[in-house]
Amino acid sequence: MPLAPGDPFPQLKVESVDGRVELRDRWREGPLVVMFMRHFGCAFCREHLIRMGKAVGDFEAAGAQVVAIFQYSAEATRDFCASRKVPFDCLGDPKREAYQQVEVGKGTREQVLGRAIAGKYLKTILRSRVVGSVNAPVDEMLQLPGTFVVGTDGRVLFSHYAVNSADNPPVTDVLSVVRKNASSRSTG
């Protein structure tokens, strides 16, 4: 069953170039934004990384950390994010175990490559000047994204399961949840 606000977030372990990372160590320090990305060639993911990167100072000012998880090795993920100057940690999950634990699944070809998505893809490329690639294996191409905010108690504050490959939550929505949590912690 998909995670909803109030549910405990799974104790995920993902890869960094320095070894395994337990995400619970991150959310103990403050809210944690966890983004499950599709693949390196996804223009929608690249645009989401850019938007979240521009807002990372706002997230940090509210006491939150941001991480992006990709379905590749830690080394490949680090190199991809470093080449794009992503200002937060990018972690690997090559076996997609974390994706499975939070039930961020694969879409249908229509959800990922359909006519409506193709139009959005072209608009994204023109608007954000992010060119993706369709050279990823089909299995990886069908992966949908998802975004979560986890509170310091390990419970989900926000969950967004994409309905298609273009469906990422607005940064303002994610930031609003983080700020609301920060203000309730300071007054509580």
C-alpha positions as CSV (number, residue, x, y, z in Angstrom):
1,M,0.0,0.0,0.0
2,P,1.5,3.4,-0.9
3,L,2.8,5.6,1.9
4,A,0.5,8.4,3.2
5,P,1.1,11.2,5.7
6,G,1.4,9.7,9.2
7,D,2.8,6.4,8.0
8,P,6.2,5.3,9.2
9,F,8.8,5.7,6.4
10,P,10.8,2.5,5.7
11,Q,14.3,2.3,7.1
12,L,16.0,2.5,3.7
13,K,19.6,1.8,3.0
14,V,21.0,3.2,-0.2
15,E,24.5,3.6,-1.7
16,S,26.9,6.5,-1.6
17,V,30.5,6.4,-2.8
18,D,31.5,6.3,0.9
19,G,29.3,3.2,1.6
20,R,25.8,2.4,2.6
21,V,23.6,5.3,3.9
22,E,20.8,4.8,6.3
23,L,18.3,7.5,5.6
24,R,17.0,7.5,9.2
25,D,20.3,9.0,10.2
26,R,19.4,12.0,8.0
27,W,15.9,12.6,9.2
28,R,16.9,12.5,12.8
29,E,18.6,15.9,12.2
30,G,15.6,17.5,10.6
31,P,13.0,16.8,7.9
32,L,14.3,14.9,4.9
33,V,13.1,15.3,1.4
34,V,13.6,12.1,-0.5
35,M,13.2,12.1,-4.3
36,F,13.1,8.9,-6.3
37,M,14.2,9.8,-9.8
38,R,13.5,7.9,-13.0
39,H,16.7,7.7,-15.1
40,F,19.6,9.9,-16.1
41,G,18.1,10.7,-19.5
42,C,14.7,11.9,-18.2
43,A,14.2,15.6,-19.0
44,F,11.5,15.8,-16.4
45,C,13.9,14.5,-13.7
46,R,16.6,16.9,-14.8
47,E,14.2,19.8,-14.6
48,H,13.0,18.7,-11.1
49,L,16.7,18.5,-10.0
50,I,17.3,22.0,-11.3
51,R,14.2,23.4,-9.5
52,M,15.0,21.6,-6.2
53,G,18.6,22.8,-6.5
54,K,17.6,26.4,-6.8
55,A,15.5,26.0,-3.7
56,V,18.0,24.0,-1.6
57,G,18.9,27.1,0.4
58,D,15.2,27.5,1.4
59,F,15.0,23.9,2.4
60,E,18.2,24.2,4.5
61,A,17.0,27.4,6.1
62,A,13.9,25.4,7.3
63,G,16.2,22.7,8.7
64,A,15.7,20.1,6.0
65,Q,18.0,18.1,3.9
66,V,17.3,17.0,0.3
67,V,18.5,13.7,-1.3
68,A,17.8,12.3,-4.8
69,I,17.9,8.5,-5.3
70,F,18.6,7.1,-8.7
71,Q,18.4,3.5,-9.9
72,Y,22.1,3.3,-10.7
73,S,25.4,2.6,-8.8
74,A,26.6,5.2,-6.3
75,E,29.5,6.1,-8.6
76,A,27.4,6.6,-11.7
77,T,24.9,8.6,-9.7
78,R,27.5,10.8,-8.1
79,D,29.2,11.5,-11.5
80,F,25.8,12.4,-13.1
81,C,24.8,14.8,-10.3
82,A,28.3,16.3,-10.0
83,S,28.4,17.0,-13.8
84,R,25.1,18.9,-13.4
85,K,26.2,20.7,-10.2
86,V,23.3,19.3,-8.1
87,P,23.8,20.9,-4.7
88,F,22.5,18.0,-2.6
89,D,23.3,14.3,-2.1
90,C,22.5,11.9,-4.9
91,L,22.4,8.3,-3.9
92,G,22.3,5.0,-5.7
93,D,19.8,2.1,-5.6
94,P,20.9,-0.1,-8.5
95,K,18.7,-3.1,-7.4
96,R,15.7,-0.7,-6.8
97,E,15.1,-2.2,-3.4
98,A,14.3,1.2,-1.9
99,Y,11.9,2.0,-4.8
100,Q,10.1,-1.3,-4.0
101,Q,10.0,-0.6,-0.2
102,V,8.2,2.7,-0.8
103,E,6.2,1.3,-3.7
104,V,7.4,3.8,-6.3
105,G,6.6,1.5,-9.3
106,K,6.9,1.3,-13.0
107,G,4.4,2.9,-15.3
108,T,2.9,1.7,-18.5
109,R,4.3,2.7,-21.9
110,E,1.4,5.2,-22.2
111,Q,2.3,6.8,-18.8
112,V,6.0,7.1,-19.8
113,L,6.1,7.5,-23.5
114,G,2.5,8.3,-24.6
115,R,1.4,11.1,-26.9
116,A,0.5,13.4,-24.1
117,I,3.8,12.8,-22.4
118,A,5.7,13.4,-25.6
119,G,4.2,16.9,-25.9
120,K,5.1,17.7,-22.3
121,Y,8.6,16.3,-22.9
122,L,9.2,18.8,-25.8
123,K,7.8,21.7,-23.7
124,T,10.2,20.8,-20.9
125,I,13.2,20.6,-23.2
126,L,12.3,24.0,-24.7
127,R,11.5,25.6,-21.3
128,S,14.3,24.3,-19.2
129,R,16.8,23.5,-21.9
130,V,17.4,20.0,-20.5
131,V,17.8,17.4,-23.1
132,G,17.2,13.8,-22.0
133,S,18.1,10.6,-23.7
134,V,16.0,7.7,-24.7
135,N,19.0,5.3,-24.7
136,A,18.1,3.8,-21.3
137,P,16.9,0.2,-21.3
138,V,13.1,-0.1,-21.4
139,D,13.0,-1.5,-17.9
140,E,14.5,1.7,-16.5
141,M,12.5,3.9,-18.8
142,L,9.2,2.7,-17.2
143,Q,10.2,3.7,-13.7
144,L,8.0,6.4,-12.3
145,P,9.3,9.1,-9.9
146,G,8.1,9.8,-6.3
147,T,8.8,12.4,-3.7
148,F,8.5,12.2,0.1
149,V,9.1,14.4,3.1
150,V,10.0,12.5,6.3
151,G,9.8,14.1,9.7
152,T,12.2,13.7,12.6
153,D,10.0,11.0,14.0
154,G,10.4,8.9,10.9
155,R,6.8,9.5,9.8
156,V,5.8,10.6,6.3
157,L,4.8,14.2,6.2
158,F,4.2,14.3,2.4
159,S,4.0,11.7,-0.3
160,H,3.7,12.2,-4.0
161,Y,3.5,9.1,-6.3
162,A,3.7,10.2,-10.0
163,V,0.9,9.2,-12.3
164,N,3.1,9.6,-15.3
165,S,6.8,10.4,-16.1
166,A,6.2,14.1,-16.1
167,D,4.5,14.2,-12.7
168,N,6.8,15.8,-10.1
169,P,5.3,17.9,-7.3
170,P,5.8,21.6,-7.4
171,V,8.8,22.7,-5.3
172,T,6.5,25.2,-3.5
173,D,4.3,22.3,-2.2
174,V,7.3,20.4,-0.9
175,L,8.8,23.4,0.7
176,S,5.5,24.4,2.3
177,V,5.3,21.0,4.1
178,V,8.9,21.4,5.3
179,R,8.2,24.9,6.6
180,K,5.0,23.9,8.3
181,N,6.9,21.1,10.1
182,A,9.7,23.4,11.1
183,S,7.2,26.0,12.6
184,S,5.3,23.3,14.5
185,R,8.6,21.9,15.9
186,S,9.6,25.4,17.1
187,T,6.3,26.2,18.7
188,G,5.7,22.7,20.0
